[in-house]
Amino acid sequence: MDLQMLAADLISRTEAAVEQIAGLSAHTGITFKVADVVDAVERDLPSDYPAPATDGSLTRRHVIKSMAEDILTGAMYEGHA
């Protein structure tokens, strides 16, 4: 899977997790944290899902956290009206 496809897949998975967790939160009144979204995405990834190849300063969890924050704030969609 190339990097562009990998990013699109991870965004899609993160959007789905945000939608699910935010929906549950709205129905139950229980608040959630971005870390809950990250955990949900991580749990649903296949065991062989690629992780960033870095010195360890940027983990897949960091990437998912950033995506989730951008989805929740709307920054992910700015300029895509």
C-alpha positions, 0 to 999 in steps of 0.5 A: 500500500503506498503512503497516499492510500495508507493515509486515506485508509487511516483517515477513513478508519479514524473518521469511523471511530470518531463517528461511533464514539461521538455518537455513543457519547451523544446518546449516553452523555458520557464524555470521551477523550481523543485517546479513546478514538486512538484506542478504537482505531488501534484495536481495529487495525490488522496486526500487519498494518504499517507503522511509521518508519522513524526514530520512534518520535512519531508513532502511529498513535501520534498520527491517529491522534492528530487525525482525530483532533483535526476531524473533531475540530473540522480542520481536516475539512477546511477548504473542502466545501 
